[in-house]
Structures are given as structure tokens and as C-alpha cells.
């Protein structure tokens, strides 16, 4: 048995950031030591977690001379009051070896105030239920009293009230003449806001110029690209790019405001619809509403208005207090719960060791998903008696990792792959192994994780998948359903720009969740495509 070359020593196999508030960040450092006689390159440091809350400070690629010690500093920062788990893969390379080390990350975040402390660690349906219960305990008013409060207090700044859509202003101390200024329901009365308490909920009503109120009518919000029939102060009425259905586009500075009103309404009252509608009012525009929530953040005027309303209704709009909270629900309009799905990841470049005997190597396998990952079998392709799996955990909890201990014996040619097969139709993970020299080991680039936008998507949305691969030769792209059944080979849809690949996807309404699997002889990865919601 050979001595382990290119030995790297980590000061800890876990990093605990402790507890922070969501307005703060925490940093934690581990040391990495070159315990060998070779100069070693840390080729990349990859971080895997369900939520993008962990990051590395400084460069992820550097060299270590024999005996040299370097610090790795990781950062934890999140807007979500949750306990987060992550895993780090550190790729180690030297002239005779390439392998990976792993360490775990954990951090807890709490909100800086007690109002929404009840949402700690909640997501999906549980978060929706908790917010719904909280909001249903609001103190409500008659429609007349609600309008009086809005015009005289919530939206009154030094005696002036401004139209939500046009920016026009009037001087008033109470309810004005409806032929001049009226009450706009961001969630239209004809779409389920015509009865108390929804009709008089001050979070969803706004002062509006009478003409703007009339022109908005009960049209859904959208982006107007053509056939503009009315425009004032930046707001427009017309047609979107790919539909013949009229939409109303509010001015930019109010897009986030109305978005948070609609998210509030759907959370408190449900995704209501009009008498002759096939789906709830929010359903077809939720992706856009979520994007407006991000693009137009809460400003001091919106926050001041919400505080004023909360003083009367005794409940705060959670999406004004914490706009990112919506990210913890999958589809507010149809399915708050995230689909359960395990997601295996590892270093796609695998292991290379150049030696003349046998050696035991550790290969990290991470479950990035939100459901337990069950390993069914392992095999080597093509078959070889030069490698065997000594041990591997067969069940990996969400956010956890395991180590596959593999005995490798010389000679093992390039192209040998350890294939790990999973239960529940999860696509196979392919990990390249070799004991033969390669001239390009130091020049391999990182296989970047897939990005999909938008995700989740509506049926009408176009999803774009982007990725970078070390080598596009023989790469295939296939789509499976959530149970692992093959749906479509989309390899021919890949558009290449060097090592950058992209795929544009158009979906039917048959599948709500799909699995995209990229596979080559030496690496593989999967990602979920959420659509049809």
C-alpha cells in the first residue's frame, strides 16, 4: 500500500458559525496545511448548500509550498431566520495526484425583532400556514373607516396624498371627491376582494387618481410592450409581448409596493379568482410579482406606510418587514411546499493518482437536496478489478455528506468511472477515476453548477439553463420526470460558446417538476426544473 502523496491537513472537518441575526454576518477560519514534500495546488473550493448563504473570502485557487499553512475564511450571511447547512469540497492537485477533501458548514440566523420569530426554521406550507394564522388575527375596519385612515394617515404626508400609479398629488385631510381621487384595490374587488374583510384591508388599497383607477379596472399586472391605450406618470395600459390579454403596468417606483400587496393578499385570503376565471388572480403573474419584489425594494415611505397600517390593523405585512420571506415558499399561488427531491453532488473531475501499487482514496458525496438520498448500488464502468468500494453510507440526510472509500490499484486507465446509482429515479452520479498520467490535470477548469432562470417558472415562461464544463466532448443532456422516467433527449438543443453551454427550454403543462441530467464519460450533474405552476 502506497503512502498518501500530496497530503493536505485541514484544522477541522466542520465549521460552526454559531448564531447571528439576519442583519449581521459571521466569519470563520480554518487552516489548510501542506503536509507533503510536493508543491500542491488548491484548484478550487466549491460550496454546496440549498440556500446561497455561505461564501469564501479570497481566492479559491492558490498554491502551497511543502509545509506551508494558509487560512481559509468562510462567510455566513442570510436574510432567512433558519438553521443552514452546507458542504465544502476542496480540490487538491499536484503532479502525481488529484483528489478532494470536504468540510461541513452550519450556521443559525434569527430575526432582530420578535414580531416574526414564530417563522424560525419554517418554509413551504408550514410557513404559509403560520403567516396565514398570524394575519388572520388582524383588527379590521369598515370600508369607510379604512378609506378614511388611508387618506388621512397611512398615505397622507403633511396634508398631501399621492396617486399610486401616476404620482399626481392632492391636498386633503380625509376622503376626497371620488371623481378626483378614488380607492384602488391592487387585488381587484371583482377577483375576490369585494367582501369584508378583504375589501377594507388597508394593505391592499391605495389612493388613486380617478382616471388611473378607471383604466386599471381589474386587469392583471404585467409588462406593457405594445398597443398602449393609456399612459400617465410611468404607468401604462396595453398588451404584453406574447399575449393578446390586456395588462396594467404600474410605474417603476411602485412595482415592488403592489407586488408585496398581492403577496400579502394571497397569504392572508388565498389566491382568489373572479367568477368566470379558471385560476386565481396571482397564478399567471406570480413569477413577475416575485421579480418586482426584488427589483423595487422596500423604501422608507413604504415602510412608514406599513407601520402606520400595522398600528391600526395590529399586524404587519411580512413581505414589507422581510421581503425575502417569499423565497421560502415554492409557489404561493398554487403550492407553497417545495417538491421533495434529493440532489447528489461531488467533484465532477473525480480522482487521479499516479503510482505503481494500491491506494485508498476518499470521495465525498453530498446531498444538496431537501430529501434523504438513498444509494442503491455502486459499479465501475467499464468493469475493472483494479478498483473496489470499501465502504459508503447508503442513506444521506438532506444537507449532509458521506465518504466513499475506494481502493484503487495500478493500472487503471483514463475513462474508468465509478457509477453510483440511487433510489427513486435519481440520475446516476459518474465519478472519473484513473491511475494513468494526464498532461492536462493542472489545466482542468471547474465544472460550474447549473443555473436555471426562471426557476420555478410558469407554463408560459421560457427557462434558460447555463453551465460551464471542462470538456464538452460526448456530453449529453436528458430530461426525466420526478420519478426518474425518461422524457426527452435535448442534447441537440445545447448552444456552445467555447466551454459555455446554454439550453433554452419550452415546457408543456404536463409536468410540474422535471430533472435535467448532464452526462459525459467523466462527469455528471443534475438539477431540478420547476415549471407548470
Secondary structure by P-SEA (a helix, b strand, c coil): cccccbbbbbcccccccccccccbbbbbbbbbbccccccccccccccccccccccccccccccccccbbbbbbbbbbccccccccbbbbbbbbcccccccccbbbbbbbbbcccccccccccccaaaaaaaaaaaaabbbbcaaaaaaaaaccccccccbbbbcccccccccccccccccbbbbccccccccccccccccccccbbbbcaaaaaaaccccccccccccccccccccccccccccbbbbbccccaaaaaaaaaaaaaaacccccccccccccccccaaaaaaaaaaccccaaaaaaaaaaaaacccccccccccccccccccccccccccbbbbbbcccccbbbbccbbbbbbbbbbccccbbbbbccccccccccccccccccccccccccccbbbbbcccccccccccccccccccbbbbbbbccccccccccccccccccccccccccbbbbbbbcccccccbbbbbbcccccccccccccccccccbbbbbbbbcccccbbbbbbbcccccbbbbbbccc
